[in-house]
């Protein structure tokens, strides 16, 4: 099995890489031979080695951004075709260069494609980039032997355009957090169980401004930790300007152990994402047993379940905070529900088994 379309392993970029790493390691543990294509900066020859038993093909790419991604994807496909063996099956993450997926289709190489939500609908890309993404989505959808949706709503969308026979729903996973050091909490001057947190990219579609405004509407008696890279961007400045003294901006936190500890000891996790299917940061919060207040949409409601809380706007969130921050028993029930939902749907063992079934089905096709 060959994994294409990500920056490779070990995961260091985001949800796609984390999923690729965990699925690859799960399949390796079940006896699969797994080759992962990895993108490295700069120029130089392609290198091959192993990491935790996974075979890595590391391809140098001097360009950044879309041009670099497109070049890396093309080089990966070319290498995978040249090294093709009987019974090879590909697992491709994303459709940003979906036009290239026509190549394995023509060569009759089975290819399972994770379709990465409805990425082209994100307004931040602009019309030209949205058009390019939409075209590549359609090409990848036509070329893939099986199409993976990370959420039932995304699956419904894909079935409308590509038929139901080739579409499967497989969400993202997380590792359960059942204990964590308090050191990362106290290092920030916080008290375990006496703060709330938000972890997301600071963009309007994640409702960071609305969350900060709701928190700052009155004194809360505990701080809100807003994790992410806040700089001189006008939206970032607006978010900071709206914050009361009870809102803290520690910057980006990339260390998984530190981030897991902060999640594990938080009193409340607020999730403002409005688009994108199953969001990895929400699943990770649930794996730590967090009580969740999420933006009210079909994506978040399916992931977090009926027992957590939801908000439609700043005023509703402020009112919900008034209630929840003084009701520890309800937060405990919400956290228990989050953990139960996580264990039922979002463990990497479950996710890995679902990917294995999809790969075997693609090979039969």
N, C-alpha and C positions, 0 to 999 in steps of 0.2 A: 504494500500500500504506500502511495506517495502523497504527501501533504503539500499543497501549493497555495499561494495567495496570501501568506502571512510573512512577517519579518523573521519568523523562525523561532527556534528554541535555544536557550531558555526564554520564556516569555518576558518581555520588557516594555511592551508598547501599549497593550490594552486588552479588551475582552476577546478579540479574535485570537490573538497569540496565546492567551491563557486557555481558551477552549482547545486550540490546536494541540498545545502541550499536554493537557490532561487527557484528551481523547487518544492522542498518540501513545502516551504511557499506558493507558488502560488496554489498548489493543496489543501493545507489546507484551503486557503481562498475560494476555490470552493466547500468545504464540504467534502473533503476526510479525512479519518483517516490515518495519516502518522506516521510510525515508522522508525526511523533512527538508524542504528547500528554505534556505536562510539568506536574507539580504544583508550584506555588509557594505559599509561606505568605502569610497575610494576605488582605485583601480588595481588590477592584479588577476592572477589566474584563479579559476574555480578550485576550491579546496573541499576535500571529503574527510570526515572524521566521525567520531561517535560521541554522543552525550547521553549518559544514563541508559545506554543500550540502543538509543535511537540513532540511525544513520543520518548524518547531516551532509547536505550539499550546499556549501556556502559560496554564494555568487557575489562578486564585487560589482557595485553600481555607483559611479561617481556623481550622478545627478540626483537631485532631491525632488520632492513633490511628485506630482502626477507623472511627469516624464520619467523620473527614476523608477516609479512603481511599474509603469507600463513596460519599460525596458527590462526590469527584473522579471516580471511575469513572462515576457516573451522568451527570455533566456532560460527560465525554469522549465517552460514547456518544451523548448527545443532539447534541453538536456534530458528531460523525462522521456521524450520520444526516442532519443538515441539510446537510452539505457533500458528501454521497454523489454519486459519479459512476459511470458505467458502467465496468466492469472494476476497480472498487475491491475490495480484499480486505483483511481485518483480520488482524493478528497480535496476539493478546491474551496477556499474560504473567500467569499466576496465575488462581486460581478463587475467591479470597476473597469476591468479590461475583458468584459464578456465576449468581445469579438474574437479573442484568442481561443475561447472555448469551442469554437467551431473546428479547430484543428484536431483535437482528440476525437471529436465526434466523427469527422471524416475518416480518421484512422481507426475507428471502431474501438477506441480505448474507453472502458466504462469510467464515467466521471460523475461523482456526487458533488453537487454544488450547494454550499450554504449561501442563501440569497441575501443575507444581511439586511433584513427588513426592507422598508421602502425608502432607501437612502436618498433617492432622487427627489423626494418630497420636501427635504429640509430646505427652508428658505435661505439659509445662510450661504448656500452654494452659488446663488445667482442663476439667472435663466439659462445662460450658455452651459454652465457646468451641469445644471439639472437636466438639460436636454441630452448631454453626452451620457450621463448616468442612466437616464431612461432608455436610451438606445442600447446601451450595453446590458441593461437588465433584460430587455426583450431578447437579445441575442443569446445571453447565457441561459435564459429560461427555455429557449427553443433547443439549445444544444445539450443541456444536461440530461443524463440518464435518470437521475433522481434529484429533486429540488428540495432543500431543507429550509423550512421556515422556523424561526425561533419562537413563534407565538401563534396561537390559533387564528388570530385576526390577520396576521401576515399570510398564513396558509390559505385563508379564504380569498385573499387578494390574489395570490398566485394561482389558485384553482380557477378563478374567473378568467385569467389570461392564458393559462397553459394546460388546463384540464386537471382533473383530480387524480388521475392514475399515477402521476409521477411526483406528487407533492406529499411530504411528510413533515410533521411538527416535531422538532427536537429543540428544547430550550437550552439555555446556558446553565452551567452548574457552579458550585462553590464547595470549598472544603469547610466542614462544620467547625465552628469555634466553640469549645465547651469550657475553656479556661484561658486566661491571658494575664500577663504581668500588668500591674498597675503603674509601672515606671513611666511608660509613654504618656499616661494621663497626668501624673504628678509633675512630670517634666514641663508640661504646659501650664502648670499652676491650677490644674483642675482637680475636682474631687470625684472619685468614681461614683456613678449613679446620680450626679448632680450637674449634668450638662446635656445638651442636645447637639446633634451634628447633621451636617449636610456634606456630601461628597459628590462633586460633579464638575463638569466643564462650565465655566462661567459665561453662558450664552443665554439670550432671552428665552429660547424654547425650553430651558430648564427651570424657569421661574425663580431664579435666584433673587432677583430684586423683590418680587412679591413675598418670598419667604422672609427676607430680611426686614421688609416693611412690617409684616405681620408680627414678627418677633419684637420689633422695636416700638410697636404701638403702645405698649405699656411696660412697666417693670415686671420682669419674669421671675426674678429670684434665682436664676441660674444662667450661665452663659450658653450661647449658641456658637458652636465651632463650625466655621465655613471653610472647608478644605478645598483648595484649588489655586491656580496661578492668577493672582489679581495684580494687574499692572496699570499701565496708563491708558488702556483702551477706554473709550468713552462709557461703555456699559459697565466696565469694572469700576470706574470712578463713581458712576451713579449708584452702584450697589454699596460701595463704601460710604458714600455721603448719606445714604438712608439708614445706616447702622447706628444703633445706640451703643453705649459703652458696654452693654452685655453681649455684643457680637464680636467674636474674635476671628482673625484671619491669619492662620498659621502658615499659609502658602501651600504648595503641593507637598503631599506625603506619598512617597513611592514605595517605601519599605513595607512589604506585606505584613510582617509581624507587628510593626508599630500601628499600622492602620487597623488590623484585626483587634488589637488591644483597645484602641479608641472606640471601635464599634461595640466590642463586648461590654464595655463599662458605661456606655451611654444610656441615658434615661429614655431617649427618644430619637428616632431617625426620621428626617424629613426628606421626601423625595419629590422633586418638582418636574421630572421629565414628562414631556407631553407626547413624544413620538418615539418610534424606534423598536417596538416589539418588547421582548424580554430584556430588561436592562441588567447587566452584570452587577452593578453596584447595589441595586435593590436586592438581588438574590444573595449577595454577600452579607448585606445587613440582616436578612432573614436567617442566614446560616449562623449568625451570632446571637440569635434570639431577640432581635430588636423589635420593640413596638414601633410601628410605622405610621406616619401620616403621609399619604401620597397624593399627587395631583389626580383628580377624578377623571380617568379615561379608561377605555377598554383594555389597554395594555397593562396598566398598573393594577387594575382590579383583578384580572386573571392571575397575575403573579402573586400579589400580596394577600388575596383572599378576602372573604366577607367580614372577618373579625377585626381587621385593621381599619384605620380612619382615612377619610379622603376630603379634599378641598377643591373648590372650583375657582376661588379667587382669594384676594388678600383678606377681605373681611371675614369670609368663612374660615380661613385658616386661623386668623386671630382669635375668633370665637372658640374654635376647637382647642387651641392652645390654652385658653382660659380654663377650659374644663380638664384637659388631660394632665396638665402640669401639676394639678392639685389632687389627682386621682391615681395614686401609685398602684392600687389593686387592678384598675382597668388596664394600665400600662403593662402590668405583669401578665394579665390574660392575653393581651395583644401579642406580647413577646412569645408566649407559649404557642399561640396560634401560628406565628411566623415560623417558629422552629418546626412545628408539625407539618406545615405546608412545604417547607424546604425539604424535609426528610422524605416526603411523599413524591416530590416532583423534580428536585433540583440537585440531587447528589451526583457526583461525577461518575459513580458506578452506573447509575441509571442512564445518564447521558451517554456514557461510553458504550453501553450495551445497545442503546438505540442506534448509535452510529454504526456499530458492527452489523446490525440487522440491515441497515440501509446499504452498506457497502456490499454485503452478500447478495442483496436483491439486485443491485446494479450489475454485479458480475453475472448473474443469471440472465439478465436482459441482453 
